[in-house]
Amino acid sequence: MTESRRPLPSLDEALRDTMAVERADCLLGPESPEGRELARMVGANVAREREKRGLARADVAARVGLTDEQLGLVEAGKAVPSLRGVWALATALAVPFGALLALQGSGADTSGFRVQRAGRGRLIQSASGRFRSRALFTPGDPGTPEVYELTLSPGCVEDAEPHAPDTFEHITVIRGTLVVRAGTSRAELSPGDSILFRADVPHGYENPGDGDVVAQLVMTYG
């Protein structure tokens, strides 16, 4: 008797499966009180920025690989986006990443002297929780640079889609060994090393070591 074999998926089916995984990743942020609060804040900012630009929700959803209904859940604060999801939304709306983390109505810090203690600052994570970004600035304050503390767990590999045109990242490694890829270039960085690269191309970060990597990232936009 001839053994029946399941036919191989077509290219279209494989692409749909890949997109479905990516869409799921966009909505797999940490389900915690902090994660749900972040979801409410990001959702309100996405809706405001989209309406300010006169963009249809379906059009923005298509840019990030979501359905209109899924983006509706994000805007309503009922879906917790991952770090990759927030980046995709910021790129689709052509706004700085920090604009989607701003707490509206809180007002900017105009004192010119602000201390942020260790462990404080808005934290957003990858779907796996192995790549974490903590804001070291006041989101929404146009007078402050956009600076983040990055933490990568051992073995973490995080790929990033191109950001908006003329976006640059400047990274300084504080602890551990960090591998950075941008386009066809690759560099391995040790503590004290810095790198500047165009982030409007596919790029990524990797921790090849057995301890956490900690680095500081400064974003600049065209």
C-alpha positions in Angstrom: 0.0 0.0 0.0 1.4 3.4 -1.0 2.0 5.7 1.9 0.0 9.0 1.6 2.1 12.1 2.1 0.9 15.5 2.9 1.6 17.9 0.0 4.2 20.6 0.6 2.7 24.1 1.3 2.7 26.5 -1.6 4.8 29.6 -1.5 1.6 31.7 -0.9 0.6 29.4 2.0 4.1 29.7 3.5 4.1 33.5 3.2 0.7 33.6 4.8 1.9 31.4 7.7 5.0 33.6 8.2 2.8 36.8 8.2 0.4 35.2 10.7 3.3 34.5 13.1 4.6 38.1 12.7 1.1 39.5 13.3 0.8 37.3 16.4 4.2 38.6 17.6 3.0 42.2 17.3 0.3 41.4 19.9 2.4 39.3 22.3 3.6 41.9 24.8 3.8 41.0 28.5 0.4 40.4 30.0 0.9 42.1 33.3 -0.6 45.3 35.0 2.3 47.2 33.6 1.8 45.7 30.1 -1.9 46.5 30.1 -1.2 50.1 31.2 1.4 50.3 28.3 -1.3 48.9 25.9 -3.8 51.6 26.9 -1.2 54.4 26.5 0.2 53.1 23.2 -3.3 52.5 21.8 -4.4 56.0 22.6 -1.3 57.5 21.0 -1.6 55.3 17.9 -5.3 56.4 17.4 -4.4 60.1 17.9 -1.4 60.1 15.6 -3.3 58.1 12.9 -6.3 60.5 13.0 -4.0 63.6 13.1 -2.6 62.3 9.7 -6.0 61.5 8.3 -5.1 57.8 7.8 -7.7 55.1 7.6 -7.2 52.4 10.2 -7.3 49.7 7.6 -4.5 51.3 5.7 -2.3 51.5 8.8 -3.2 48.0 9.7 -2.1 46.7 6.3 1.3 48.5 6.7 2.1 46.5 9.8 0.5 43.2 8.8 -2.5 43.4 11.1 -6.2 43.2 10.3 -8.4 46.3 10.8 -10.0 44.5 13.8 -6.6 43.7 15.3 -5.5 47.3 15.1 -8.8 48.3 16.5 -8.0 46.2 19.6 -4.6 47.9 19.8 -6.1 51.4 19.6 -8.7 50.4 22.3 -5.9 49.3 24.6 -7.2 45.7 24.6 -4.2 44.2 22.9 -0.7 44.4 24.4 1.8 45.1 21.6 5.3 43.7 21.7 8.4 45.8 21.3 8.5 44.8 17.6 4.8 45.7 17.2 5.3 49.2 18.7 8.3 49.8 16.3 6.2 48.7 13.3 3.4 51.1 14.3 5.8 54.0 14.8 7.3 53.3 11.4 3.9 53.0 9.7 2.8 56.4 11.2 6.3 58.0 10.6 6.6 59.1 14.2 9.4 58.7 16.7 9.2 55.5 18.8 9.0 57.7 21.9 5.9 59.4 20.6 3.9 56.2 21.2 5.1 55.9 24.8 4.1 59.4 25.8 1.6 59.8 28.6 -0.8 62.5 27.3 -1.7 65.3 29.7 1.3 64.7 32.0 3.2 67.8 30.7 6.9 68.0 29.9 9.6 68.4 32.6 10.7 72.0 32.3 12.9 72.1 35.4 16.1 71.4 33.5 17.2 69.1 36.3 15.6 65.6 36.5 16.9 62.4 38.1 15.6 59.0 37.0 16.5 56.2 39.4 17.7 52.8 38.3 14.8 50.5 37.5 12.5 53.4 36.7 11.4 54.4 33.2 8.9 53.0 30.7 9.9 49.3 30.0 8.8 47.5 26.8 9.8 44.0 25.8 10.0 41.6 22.9 7.3 38.9 22.7 9.8 36.4 24.4 10.8 38.9 27.1 14.5 38.3 26.2 15.0 41.7 24.7 14.0 44.7 26.9 14.1 48.4 26.3 13.8 51.0 29.1 13.3 54.6 28.3 15.8 56.9 30.0 14.0 60.1 28.9 10.6 61.7 29.3 8.5 60.3 26.4 6.7 63.1 24.6 9.1 65.9 25.8 10.6 67.4 22.5 13.5 68.9 24.5 15.1 65.6 25.5 17.0 63.1 23.3 15.5 59.7 22.8 17.7 57.4 24.9 17.1 53.8 25.9 18.7 51.1 28.1 18.8 47.8 26.2 19.0 44.4 28.0 19.5 41.2 26.1 19.3 37.8 27.8 22.0 35.2 27.1 21.5 33.8 23.6 19.0 36.5 22.6 18.8 37.3 18.9 16.5 40.2 18.0 15.8 41.1 14.4 14.4 44.6 13.5 12.7 45.8 10.4 13.9 49.0 8.7 12.8 52.2 10.5 11.7 55.4 8.8 14.2 56.9 6.3 17.3 58.5 7.8 16.9 56.9 11.2 20.2 56.3 12.9 21.0 54.3 16.1 24.0 55.0 18.3 24.8 52.2 20.8 27.3 52.0 23.6 27.9 48.7 25.3 27.9 48.8 29.1 28.2 45.1 30.0 28.7 41.9 28.0 29.4 41.3 24.3 26.9 42.6 21.7 26.8 41.7 18.0 25.1 44.3 15.8 24.1 43.7 12.2 22.9 46.4 9.8 22.4 45.6 6.2 25.4 43.6 5.1 27.6 44.9 7.9 28.4 43.2 11.2 30.3 44.2 14.3 31.1 42.6 17.7 31.2 45.1 20.5 32.7 44.9 24.0 32.1 47.1 27.1 33.0 50.7 26.2 32.7 50.2 22.4 30.2 52.3 20.5 28.6 52.0 17.1 26.6 54.4 14.8 24.6 52.8 12.0 21.7 53.5 9.7 18.6 51.9 11.0 16.5 52.4 7.9 17.8 49.0 6.7 17.1 45.5 8.2 19.2 45.2 11.4 19.5 43.2 14.5 21.2 42.5 17.8 22.6 39.3 19.3 24.0 38.3 22.7 26.4 35.4 22.1 27.5 35.2 25.7 26.2 33.5 28.9 25.3 36.7 30.8 23.0 39.6 30.2 24.1 42.4 27.8 23.4 45.9 28.8 23.8 48.8 26.4 22.6 52.4 25.8 20.8 53.4 22.6 20.3 56.9 21.3 17.8 57.3 18.4 18.0 60.1 15.9 15.5 60.7 13.1 15.6 62.4 9.7 
